[in-house]
Structure formats: structure tokens, C-alpha cells
């Protein structure tokens, strides 16, 4: 009994932190989602499922999910490809390898909002360097932020620029931790670089790849600051993502109760989606028989 | 006996004069020209003793309003011995950072600087301005519009520190150019003149779009407007809609019918304005359909576009001493319309002369929290912040975001002598701004509880139409539907009671 109590004393600080920073806010958000708390009606009244019924008919919210899926999957796929490519380059002994490793990490070290402001200037259609560069190359200027598809592309470019280093870091760490023996065996068997990559490197790095992809998908699905600064969700609603929409309803409109119901619904959908995505990725990427 | 009296009198006068001169000398170190005597003057405030007390202020980020808040906070500390803590918050966060302490009953800030259109949401948490401050000469000189903006019902709950309005800005040198006049006449058959209607604006902007009318080897464009969805675009749309939807002879509401609280946002006046707004995209500079306020200021103030309309900032930037277009710009009332929708008769009424509807848009204001434990010090700070000397000082610094709001600010000599503006620029500027106070057909912001919900809804609808996702009518029908839902959620009576205050201002009651 005393041993159990002793254990409890050690576990207690962790439990308190868990309750304080995860469980309480979550339970409070659920409670708020059943209230009509807004700018004119402060406090926790009880309005039942009214917010959830309203949410079910809120096409802007559901459309924002579709955009989020395009944005998150598109940017994470590109980040994975680029990050993996860069990690493979630096993995081998290359000249100034340490310099490149640090260089590739710089975007991730910058503050997202500040970088978004700089990128907004880059994409400025009258004064930004992106169009200056295109004109120098003899290409017509592009409506980076005022065309729906290009605005989405611009946001994805910024995300990819900022977060490819994360992929790079994770995958490089994974590559450096791989055992040498399978590669030696492949070399003895006469496997070329492509075959070695497909049958040895890729299958062995797959668990780390899945981890990195899922972590980035979680982060990318929360995209808000880049959208807020670069496009404000426009043109029209072309780049409005779920988290940006929740921000508008919650903190700009001050519809606290409704925003809580949006947040909780978002959390449930994301938890289910990401679990399914992780399983699908595991099935697709982890090869059971990974012999050369 | 007589000589003693004279000696005493002379001594008193000498001391008083000496004291005045000495204090005037002392206060000049704060960057002002001269201290203006009164309740809020440097001299009066320096006699207060707030040593050992702390004043908490929340304001906007530096420089707009944030910088003058800091400047006058430091001066206030030096003069009174108080400690002043200033918290700076970006505009997007300002509402919630003020509202959350209000709703949770905390006394987080004594003094608040924020957008005046939030009065409907904040008024219940604000301390009315005490009667004593109404006697300050600076307060007595505040123009009718800005007394109205600061007032809720019959109580002034906001302390006026700024005056804002939307007006037309244009390149005077281009309009005055004989060659341009000739070309314009040849192309359009009309005389080139400052637009009096949005149709004329459209024609002029279209003519001057995409060619080098400034002679600097670069293409220039017709119009710069605030079009970025969540970056104050709603105010640009109201500017355009006022001309078509604010009928000078129809009372009882611009955004809603006050009697029924039915939204009017999808009536033909607003729809026509949105159609014109969508059409205007043709003569925006590249990227002009995603311009935030900063882009609009830079585009007109930097000489890229011929015309613009919004707050003072673009005009002030154009008139900065180092600006290439200094003294080449003009100010005029917002364009009007020769036909205005009459919601009573459900017909367009024609006007021989354009009907104008000045938009007295929201601007910076300040207030003292009801929950503050330092109300005396807080009001003294605001009174000092906006005293005559400080206001004239702040008006001269464009980035401060302080614009004319007292009758004294409409003296042409202030703009010509202090800021070096040409008289030909200063006179129309002053007349345009002061003329709005005289109008009987003004439009004010929708100052009701939940104003942000109404405005974000409207901005989203307008943005959908601008992006071609919906037709103007479909987009505004969607906004009207959402407004009806918002009214139902907040409470029809609650919104109506608040909206009656706005309608009273618009109907000149």
C-alpha cells in the first residue's frame, strides 16, 4: 500500500500537468460548446445541441475542410519528397555537408508570422520580387494572391519552404541511424543505387517516414498564421481553412460557444482522419518482406 | 498704501508672467509649440500627484495609436509621478483582449484604445466621461460627428482622440494637365473632372488605367481600394454602398429597417454598389483585388494609382515631405449617385445633382473601464493625451494615426504653416473634411452588439462576389440570411435598441 502511495506521489505532478493543460481545457471546451456564449451573452448557459445543429448546416465550415485537405496533403507530400531528397544528399559524405545541414534548417528556425509577412511581400503582384523575376525571365506576371488556384499554391509554397527542414531533419536522423549491414549485403549482391534505395533504404526508413508525415499532417492541418497574413482566406473563401474559420468565429466574431463546437468537431474529425491516414500509410509503405 | 498695492500687484503679475514663461519653456521640451491653458494642459496635469499609483493601458501596436500612447504615457509619468504600463496588441487581437477581461469581470486595464465601432459591444463595461471634462476647451471644440461617435444614448462613454472618415483622394496634377483633359475628352466625350458619382469614377479610372500618365516610364493605374476580405474591406464597401442605398429623404435605418429589423443589405442599392465594386477590379493595379489598407496607402501614396478612397493615411503619406507627389494630390467628398434606392417606394429616385452620403467611418477612440480602480487618473491621462497642444503635435505625424476631430483642426493655416502644404491642397482638404460635419445624409457604422459578426459576414459575401464565386445578388442574399440569424441569436430587441442610437445620428435627431 505504502509503495503504491509512493508511486502516486511521483506520478502526481505529471497527472496534475496533464489535467491542467490537456484534460481541463478539453472538457471545458466541450462544455462551452453546449452554451450560447458570445459577445452579447457571456457565460455558460445551456443551449443543448443548437451549436452542433447549426454547424451541420454551415457549408463554409465543411468547405474549409476540403480546402484544408488539399493544402495539408499537398504541402506535406511536397515537403516529404524534398526533405527526403535533401536528406539523401547530405546523408552521404558531401563537401561542406555540415554547412548544408545548418542551411537547410534555417527556414524552420524563423518565426512563421514574420516569414509569412516577408512572403506576402515576395508575392505582392505590383511590387514583389516574384513577379520581377518572372518578368526578367520573359514570363508574364502572375496574380499570386488574387487568383484562387494561385493563392492556394502561394500558401503551399510558403508551407513547403518553412517546413521541409523538419522533414529533412527527421529523415536525416533516420538515415543516420540505419544499420550498415543491409547496405553491405545489397552491395555484395550487386544491387545498384536505385534498387538499393527501393529495396533497402526506403523500406527501412518507412516507419520514420510515417511518423514524420503524420506529425507534419497534424501541424499542417492547424495552418492559420500563414493564411491569416498572406491571403486572409481569400480571394473570396478560396484559401479559408478550418482553423482560420474557427479563429474568425471565435476570436473575431466572439462566438465562443459556436467556435467551441467547431473546434471539438474539428478535433474529432482530425483524430479519426489521422488515425486512418497513419494506418493506410503503414500498409502502403511498410513492406513485410524487405529482403534484397 | 497705494504704492504697496501697486508693488504687490506688480510683483504678482511679474511672478505670474515669469511662472507662465518658465512653465511654457519647460513644456516645450515635450515637443509641443505651446501649452494651451485648461483642465488638460501640461500645466494643470503637472499639478496632479499620482506618485505610487499605476495606470494600465491597452492600445494598438506601434506606430498607429500605439506610438502616441507611449509618448504621452511617458510624459504623464514625468508630470504626475504615476507609473504607466502600456500593453500593445495587433488590431486582430485587440477586440478579444479587451472583451475577455470585461466578460470575466477582471479589471485588467484602466484605459482602452480601440475602434470606435465596437461601442455597441463595450458600452456596458465603460465609465461615462465625467461632467468636469466636458468643460475642457478641447472637449468643447470636438466636432458634432465625433461627439456623436463617442456617445451612447445620452452618455459620452468614449473619449474622443481621433476623427475618421472616408473621402476621395486623387492626383490633382493629372486632372489639371491640359494634355490629359484633351485626351479624355476625345476618348469619352466628357470633360475631365473630379468624379462626382461612382459612374464618373469608373469612367475616369478606366481611362487612366494601365499607361504611363505620370511620365516616369512605368504603367500607372486607375484606382486603389481596400479589397482584402478580413482587412477592413467592409468599410470600403460601405463607402460605395452609401451613395446608392442612403436616401436623403428616407429615415429609419441604412443597414436595417429599424421598425422590423429586416436587413437591407440585399436591397437594390447595396447590390448595385457591389456590382460596381466588382466592375472596378478592371482598373485596379496588379494584385489590387487583394489589397489591404497598407497596400492601398502605399499604392496611392506612392503614386501608383490615380484615385483612392478610405481613411486619411494615403493622403497624408502622399503629402509627406519626401513624397514624390507632395502637393500634387487633392481631396474631395466620396462620389455620390444620381439615382438612389428608395426602400419605401421600392423605386430608384433620380437626382439632378448627385446625392452624397458621407461615411463617418469608425476610427480610433479611447475609454475608461467601469471596473477600473483608477478612474480619476485614467480620465486625466486621456484628457492630457488629447489636450490641444498634444493633438496638434500628433496631427503632424502621419504614422500616429491621429486625424482631425476638432474645429481648430480645420484651420487652413495649420496645414499650410505647420506642415508646408500648398494652399491649393489644404483648402479643399479642410473643406472636404469639415463639410462632412454639415451633411444631413451621413452614414455611420453599424454600432450594435455583435458588430464584428455582421461585418465579417458582409465582408465574406462581398469577397465571394469579388472573386466570382457568387453573383452580387446571391452573395448579398446570403449575407442578409446570415444577418437575420445573427439578430435572432443576439436578440431582436437588443439589436434594435442599439441600432436606434445609430439611426438617431443618421436621421439628425
Interface residues (C-beta under 8 A of the other chain):
Chain A: X36 X38 X39 X40 X41 X42 X43 X60 X124 X125 X126 X127 X131 X141 X143 X144 X145 X146 X148 X151 X228 X231 X232 X233 X234 X235 X236 X237 X238 X248 X251 X252 X253 X254 X255
Chain B: X92 X93 X95 X96 X99 X103 X104 X121 X228 X229 X230 X231 X285 X286 X287 X288 X289 X290 X292 X295 X298 X299 X304 X449 X450 X452 X453 X456 X460 X463 X464 X466 X467 X468 X469 X489 X490 X491 X494
